Amino acid sequence: MASCLFSTTHANAQDVGIKTNLLYDATTTINLGVEVGLAPRLSLDLSGNLNLWTWKNNMKWKHWMAQPELRLWTCQRFAGHFFGVHALAGQFNVGNIPIPENVHILGVHWGTLADTRYEGWGFGAGLAYGYALPIGKHWNMEFEIGAGALYIIADSFDCDICNRPKEQNIKKLLPTLTKASINIVYLF
């Protein structure tokens, strides 16, 4: 309780924040988030992102995703620690990405992205922990990590002929990282 009393108090009057995720920005993914205060310690965050680019050598990381999240703040909204529960849904077209063959993360063999293209949909949910650090009267830095499960429905294609025949139809539930963000937030 003492940490709540000594934390920054500028967030009391703020009801809405807009944000961008610097990690998505680093991958040329257009993104925007809006967070609305629902109660003194409760907020609703909605973020979305879009990547439409194809890079040289037909390398793709194309996708769109929407991710709503309900957040419970330990002291007051928009300042300090928070816990979240989120859902996510999106569509993807990724492949021909030079990742070493032996890379396995959370049960997924990412090395196949070097010679395979995956196109499909994903749906999931997860739990998150984050921290908002006030850096000015209307500005925050926000750090968040989340994990959960993602169900994917996808087709795979051989990247030698990246647009032709389907190799397989994939339907898989994966435990995975569902959220990672370093946000710059402007509060109204």
Phi and psi restraints in degrees (value plus and minus 20) as a CYANA .aco file:
   2 ALA   PHI     -81.7   -41.7
   2 ALA   PSI     -56.2   -16.2
   3 SER   PHI     -84.6   -44.6
   3 SER   PSI     -51.0   -11.0
   4 CYS   PHI     -87.4   -47.4
   4 CYS   PSI     -59.1   -19.1
   5 LEU   PHI     -88.1   -48.1
   5 LEU   PSI     -55.0   -15.0
   6 PHE   PHI    -115.4   -75.4
   6 PHE   PSI     -22.8    17.2
   7 SER   PHI     -93.5   -53.5
   7 SER   PSI     148.7   188.7
   8 THR   PHI     -83.3   -43.3
   8 THR   PSI     124.4   164.4
   9 THR   PHI    -129.7   -89.7
   9 THR   PSI     -15.2    24.8
  10 HIS   PHI     -85.6   -45.6
  10 HIS   PSI     -41.6    -1.6
  11 ALA   PHI     -97.8   -57.8
  11 ALA   PSI     -30.2     9.8
  12 ASN   PHI     -73.1   -33.1
  12 ASN   PSI     -62.4   -22.4
  13 ALA   PHI    -107.8   -67.8
  13 ALA   PSI     -28.3    11.7
  14 GLN   PHI    -104.5   -64.5
  14 GLN   PSI     114.0   154.0
  15 ASP   PHI    -136.3   -96.3
  15 ASP   PSI     -40.8    -0.8
  16 VAL   PHI    -159.5  -119.5
  16 VAL   PSI     121.2   161.2
  17 GLY   PHI    -150.7  -110.7
  17 GLY   PSI     124.3   164.3
  18 ILE   PHI    -135.8   -95.8
  18 ILE   PSI     129.0   169.0
  19 LYS   PHI    -170.0  -130.0
  19 LYS   PSI     140.4   180.4
  20 THR   PHI    -153.1  -113.1
  20 THR   PSI     122.7   162.7
  21 ASN   PHI    -113.2   -73.2
  21 ASN   PSI      95.3   135.3
  22 LEU   PHI     -84.9   -44.9
  22 LEU   PSI     -48.0    -8.0
  23 LEU   PHI     -87.3   -47.3
  23 LEU   PSI     -60.8   -20.8
  24 TYR   PHI     -87.4   -47.4
  24 TYR   PSI     -61.3   -21.3
  25 ASP   PHI     -75.9   -35.9
  25 ASP   PSI     -58.6   -18.6
  26 ALA   PHI     -85.2   -45.2
  26 ALA   PSI     -42.1    -2.1
  27 THR   PHI    -122.0   -82.0
  27 THR   PSI      -2.0    38.0
  28 THR   PHI      40.0    80.0
  28 THR   PSI       7.0    47.0
  29 THR   PHI    -113.4   -73.4
  29 THR   PSI     101.5   141.5
  30 ILE   PHI     -90.6   -50.6
  30 ILE   PSI     111.0   151.0
  31 ASN   PHI    -169.0  -129.0
  31 ASN   PSI     132.8   172.8
  32 LEU   PHI    -173.1  -133.1
  32 LEU   PSI     119.4   159.4
  33 GLY   PHI    -148.4  -108.4
  33 GLY   PSI     128.3   168.3
  34 VAL   PHI    -151.0  -111.0
  34 VAL   PSI     112.2   152.2
  35 GLU   PHI    -145.2  -105.2
  35 GLU   PSI     113.3   153.3
  36 VAL   PHI    -141.8  -101.8
  36 VAL   PSI     111.6   151.6
  37 GLY   PHI     -93.4   -53.4
  37 GLY   PSI     111.1   151.1
  38 LEU   PHI    -125.7   -85.7
  38 LEU   PSI     -50.3   -10.3
  39 ALA   PHI    -176.9  -136.9
  39 ALA   PSI     152.2   192.2
  40 PRO   PHI     -74.4   -34.4
  40 PRO   PSI     -50.6   -10.6
  41 ARG   PHI    -142.9  -102.9
  41 ARG   PSI      -1.7    38.3
  42 LEU   PHI    -153.6  -113.6
  42 LEU   PSI     117.2   157.2
  43 SER   PHI    -164.4  -124.4
  43 SER   PSI     142.3   182.3
  44 LEU   PHI    -140.6  -100.6
  44 LEU   PSI     102.7   142.7
  45 ASP   PHI    -129.9   -89.9
  45 ASP   PSI     114.4   154.4
  46 LEU   PHI    -150.3  -110.3
  46 LEU   PSI      99.2   139.2
  47 SER   PHI    -143.8  -103.8
  47 SER   PSI     133.3   173.3
  48 GLY   PHI    -165.2  -125.2
  48 GLY   PSI     133.1   173.1
  49 ASN   PHI    -165.7  -125.7
  49 ASN   PSI     139.6   179.6
  50 LEU   PHI    -170.1  -130.1
  50 LEU   PSI     110.1   150.1
  51 ASN   PHI    -153.1  -113.1
  51 ASN   PSI      96.4   136.4
  52 LEU   PHI    -130.4   -90.4
  52 LEU   PSI     -13.7    26.3
  53 TRP   PHI    -107.2   -67.2
  53 TRP   PSI     124.6   164.6
  54 THR   PHI    -135.5   -95.5
  54 THR   PSI     105.7   145.7
  55 TRP   PHI    -114.3   -74.3
  55 TRP   PSI    -196.7  -156.7
  56 LYS   PHI     -79.7   -39.7
  56 LYS   PSI     136.2   176.2
  57 ASN   PHI      40.8    80.8
  57 ASN   PSI       6.8    46.8
  58 ASN   PHI      40.7    80.7
  58 ASN   PSI       7.3    47.3
  59 MET   PHI     -93.5   -53.5
  59 MET   PSI     111.9   151.9
  60 LYS   PHI    -148.7  -108.7
  60 LYS   PSI     120.4   160.4
  61 TRP   PHI    -159.3  -119.3
  61 TRP   PSI      22.4    62.4
  62 LYS   PHI     -95.5   -55.5
  62 LYS   PSI     117.3   157.3
  63 HIS   PHI    -191.5  -151.5
  63 HIS   PSI     143.2   183.2
  64 TRP   PHI    -156.5  -116.5
  64 TRP   PSI     131.1   171.1
  65 MET   PHI    -174.4  -134.4
  65 MET   PSI     122.0   162.0
  66 ALA   PHI    -138.9   -98.9
  66 ALA   PSI     122.0   162.0
  67 GLN   PHI    -165.3  -125.3
  67 GLN   PSI      77.4   117.4
  68 PRO   PHI    -103.5   -63.5
  68 PRO   PSI     127.5   167.5
  69 GLU   PHI    -165.5  -125.5
  69 GLU   PSI     113.0   153.0
  70 LEU   PHI    -116.1   -76.1
  70 LEU   PSI     107.3   147.3
  71 ARG   PHI    -137.2   -97.2
  71 ARG   PSI     117.2   157.2
  72 LEU   PHI    -132.4   -92.4
  72 LEU   PSI      98.8   138.8
  73 TRP   PHI    -112.2   -72.2
  73 TRP   PSI     122.2   162.2
  74 THR   PHI     -93.6   -53.6
  74 THR   PSI     -48.0    -8.0
  75 CYS   PHI    -141.1  -101.1
  75 CYS   PSI     -91.0   -51.0
  76 GLN   PHI    -162.2  -122.2
  76 GLN   PSI     132.4   172.4
  77 ARG   PHI     -86.1   -46.1
  77 ARG   PSI     128.9   168.9
  78 PHE   PHI      51.8    91.8
  78 PHE   PSI      -7.3    32.7
  79 ALA   PHI    -170.2  -130.2
  79 ALA   PSI     110.7   150.7
  80 GLY   PHI      66.7   106.7
  80 GLY   PSI    -173.0  -133.0
  81 HIS   PHI    -100.0   -60.0
  81 HIS   PSI     128.7   168.7
  82 PHE   PHI    -169.5  -129.5
  82 PHE   PSI     138.4   178.4
  83 PHE   PHI    -142.3  -102.3
  83 PHE   PSI     123.6   163.6
  84 GLY   PHI    -155.5  -115.5
  84 GLY   PSI     135.9   175.9
  85 VAL   PHI    -145.7  -105.7
  85 VAL   PSI     108.8   148.8
  86 HIS   PHI    -156.0  -116.0
  86 HIS   PSI     140.8   180.8
  87 ALA   PHI    -139.4   -99.4
  87 ALA   PSI     144.0   184.0
  88 LEU   PHI    -172.4  -132.4
  88 LEU   PSI     129.4   169.4
  89 ALA   PHI    -171.0  -131.0
  89 ALA   PSI     124.9   164.9
  90 GLY   PHI    -194.5  -154.5
  90 GLY   PSI     158.9   198.9
  91 GLN   PHI    -148.1  -108.1
  91 GLN   PSI     126.3   166.3
  92 PHE   PHI    -161.5  -121.5
  92 PHE   PSI     138.2   178.2
  93 ASN   PHI    -169.2  -129.2
  93 ASN   PSI      72.9   112.9
  94 VAL   PHI    -146.9  -106.9
  94 VAL   PSI     126.1   166.1
  95 GLY   PHI     144.2   184.2
  95 GLY   PSI     155.9   195.9
  96 ASN   PHI      38.7    78.7
  96 ASN   PSI      15.6    55.6
  97 ILE   PHI    -122.6   -82.6
  97 ILE   PSI     103.3   143.3
  98 PRO   PHI     -92.6   -52.6
  98 PRO   PSI      62.8   102.8
  99 ILE   PHI    -129.9   -89.9
  99 ILE   PSI     115.2   155.2
 100 PRO   PHI     -74.4   -34.4
 100 PRO   PSI     123.9   163.9
 101 GLU   PHI     -76.7   -36.7
 101 GLU   PSI     -52.8   -12.8
 102 ASN   PHI    -112.4   -72.4
 102 ASN   PSI      -3.9    36.1
 103 VAL   PHI    -103.1   -63.1
 103 VAL   PSI      96.6   136.6
 104 HIS   PHI    -144.8  -104.8
 104 HIS   PSI     103.2   143.2
 105 ILE   PHI    -151.2  -111.2
 105 ILE   PSI     103.8   143.8
 106 LEU   PHI      31.9    71.9
 106 LEU   PSI      23.1    63.1
 107 GLY   PHI      60.7   100.7
 107 GLY   PSI     -18.4    21.6
 108 VAL   PHI    -126.5   -86.5
 108 VAL   PSI     111.1   151.1
 109 HIS   PHI    -107.5   -67.5
 109 HIS   PSI      70.5   110.5
 110 TRP   PHI     -91.8   -51.8
 110 TRP   PSI     -39.6     0.4
 111 GLY   PHI     -81.6   -41.6
 111 GLY   PSI     -40.1    -0.1
 112 THR   PHI     -91.3   -51.3
 112 THR   PSI     -33.2     6.8
 113 LEU   PHI     -88.1   -48.1
 113 LEU   PSI     -34.8     5.2
 114 ALA   PHI     -91.1   -51.1
 114 ALA   PSI     -51.2   -11.2
 115 ASP   PHI    -149.5  -109.5
 115 ASP   PSI      -8.9    31.1
 116 THR   PHI    -155.7  -115.7
 116 THR   PSI     124.7   164.7
 117 ARG   PHI    -132.9   -92.9
 117 ARG   PSI     114.5   154.5
 118 TYR   PHI    -134.2   -94.2
 118 TYR   PSI     112.7   152.7
 119 GLU   PHI    -152.9  -112.9
 119 GLU   PSI     105.5   145.5
 120 GLY   PHI     155.7   195.7
 120 GLY   PSI    -175.8  -135.8
 121 TRP   PHI    -143.8  -103.8
 121 TRP   PSI     135.0   175.0
 122 GLY   PHI    -160.5  -120.5
 122 GLY   PSI     123.3   163.3
 123 PHE   PHI    -157.9  -117.9
 123 PHE   PSI     121.9   161.9
 124 GLY   PHI    -187.8  -147.8
 124 GLY   PSI    -195.5  -155.5
 125 ALA   PHI    -174.7  -134.7
 125 ALA   PSI     139.3   179.3
 126 GLY   PHI    -187.0  -147.0
 126 GLY   PSI     155.2   195.2
 127 LEU   PHI    -135.3   -95.3
 127 LEU   PSI     127.8   167.8
 128 ALA   PHI    -157.7  -117.7
 128 ALA   PSI     138.4   178.4
 129 TYR   PHI    -148.8  -108.8
 129 TYR   PSI     121.5   161.5
 130 GLY   PHI    -171.6  -131.6
 130 GLY   PSI     152.5   192.5
 131 TYR   PHI    -163.6  -123.6
 131 TYR   PSI     110.4   150.4
 132 ALA   PHI    -126.8   -86.8
 132 ALA   PSI     103.8   143.8
 133 LEU   PHI    -130.1   -90.1
 133 LEU   PSI      89.1   129.1
 134 PRO   PHI     -84.4   -44.4
 134 PRO   PSI     111.6   151.6
 135 ILE   PHI    -141.9  -101.9
 135 ILE   PSI     -17.8    22.2
 136 GLY   PHI    -195.4  -155.4
 136 GLY   PSI     157.8   197.8
 137 LYS   PHI     -78.2   -38.2
 137 LYS   PSI     -59.5   -19.5
 138 HIS   PHI    -138.9   -98.9
 138 HIS   PSI     -11.7    28.3
 139 TRP   PHI    -140.5  -100.5
 139 TRP   PSI     119.7   159.7
 140 ASN   PHI    -151.9  -111.9
 140 ASN   PSI     134.1   174.1
 141 MET   PHI    -127.3   -87.3
 141 MET   PSI     115.3   155.3
 142 GLU   PHI    -147.6  -107.6
 142 GLU   PSI     112.3   152.3
 143 PHE   PHI    -140.5  -100.5
 143 PHE   PSI     112.1   152.1
 144 GLU   PHI    -169.3  -129.3
 144 GLU   PSI     124.5   164.5
 145 ILE   PHI    -156.6  -116.6
 145 ILE   PSI     119.9   159.9
 146 GLY   PHI    -163.2  -123.2
 146 GLY   PSI     131.1   171.1
 147 ALA   PHI    -157.9  -117.9
 147 ALA   PSI     133.7   173.7
 148 GLY   PHI    -199.0  -159.0
 148 GLY   PSI    -158.7  -118.7
 149 ALA   PHI    -151.7  -111.7
 149 ALA   PSI     127.2   167.2
 150 LEU   PHI    -151.0  -111.0
 150 LEU   PSI     107.0   147.0
 151 TYR   PHI    -121.5   -81.5
 151 TYR   PSI     102.0   142.0
 152 ILE   PHI    -134.3   -94.3
 152 ILE   PSI     124.1   164.1
 153 ILE   PHI    -145.6  -105.6
 153 ILE   PSI      92.1   132.1
 154 ALA   PHI    -167.7  -127.7
 154 ALA   PSI     138.8   178.8
 155 ASP   PHI    -130.8   -90.8
 155 ASP   PSI     129.5   169.5
 156 SER   PHI    -137.7   -97.7
 156 SER   PSI     128.9   168.9
 157 PHE   PHI    -152.2  -112.2
 157 PHE   PSI     125.9   165.9
 158 ASP   PHI     -92.6   -52.6
 158 ASP   PSI     105.9   145.9
 159 CYS   PHI     -92.1   -52.1
 159 CYS   PSI     -33.9     6.1
 160 ASP   PHI     -82.5   -42.5
 160 ASP   PSI     -53.3   -13.3
 161 ILE   PHI    -150.1  -110.1
 161 ILE   PSI      34.6    74.6
 162 CYS   PHI     -63.7   -23.7
 162 CYS   PSI     -37.4     2.6
 163 ASN   PHI    -125.0   -85.0
 163 ASN   PSI     -21.3    18.7
 164 ARG   PHI    -143.8  -103.8
 164 ARG   PSI    -186.9  -146.9
 165 PRO   PHI     -58.1   -18.1
 165 PRO   PSI     123.0   163.0
 166 LYS   PHI     -88.8   -48.8
 166 LYS   PSI     110.8   150.8
 167 GLU   PHI    -104.2   -64.2
 167 GLU   PSI     -62.2   -22.2
 168 GLN   PHI    -181.5  -141.5
 168 GLN   PSI     139.8   179.8
 169 ASN   PHI    -125.1   -85.1
 169 ASN   PSI     105.4   145.4
 170 ILE   PHI    -130.8   -90.8
 170 ILE   PSI     110.8   150.8
 171 LYS   PHI    -153.3  -113.3
 171 LYS   PSI      93.1   133.1
 172 LYS   PHI    -168.7  -128.7
 172 LYS   PSI     119.7   159.7
 173 LEU   PHI    -120.5   -80.5
 173 LEU   PSI     102.9   142.9
 174 LEU   PHI    -140.8  -100.8
 174 LEU   PSI     110.6   150.6
 175 PRO   PHI     -93.3   -53.3
 175 PRO   PSI     112.9   152.9
 176 THR   PHI    -180.2  -140.2
 176 THR   PSI     148.9   188.9
 177 LEU   PHI     -90.1   -50.1
 177 LEU   PSI     104.2   144.2
 178 THR   PHI    -127.4   -87.4
 178 THR   PSI     -31.1     8.9
 179 LYS   PHI    -178.0  -138.0
 179 LYS   PSI     115.7   155.7
 180 ALA   PHI    -168.4  -128.4
 180 ALA   PSI     101.9   141.9
 181 SER   PHI    -168.8  -128.8
 181 SER   PSI     125.9   165.9
 182 ILE   PHI    -147.2  -107.2
 182 ILE   PSI      78.9   118.9
 183 ASN   PHI    -120.1   -80.1
 183 ASN   PSI     124.4   164.4
 184 ILE   PHI    -121.0   -81.0
 184 ILE   PSI     106.4   146.4
 185 VAL   PHI    -141.2  -101.2
 185 VAL   PSI     113.3   153.3
 186 TYR   PHI    -127.7   -87.7
 186 TYR   PSI     105.4   145.4
 187 LEU   PHI    -124.0   -84.0
 187 LEU   PSI     116.3   156.3
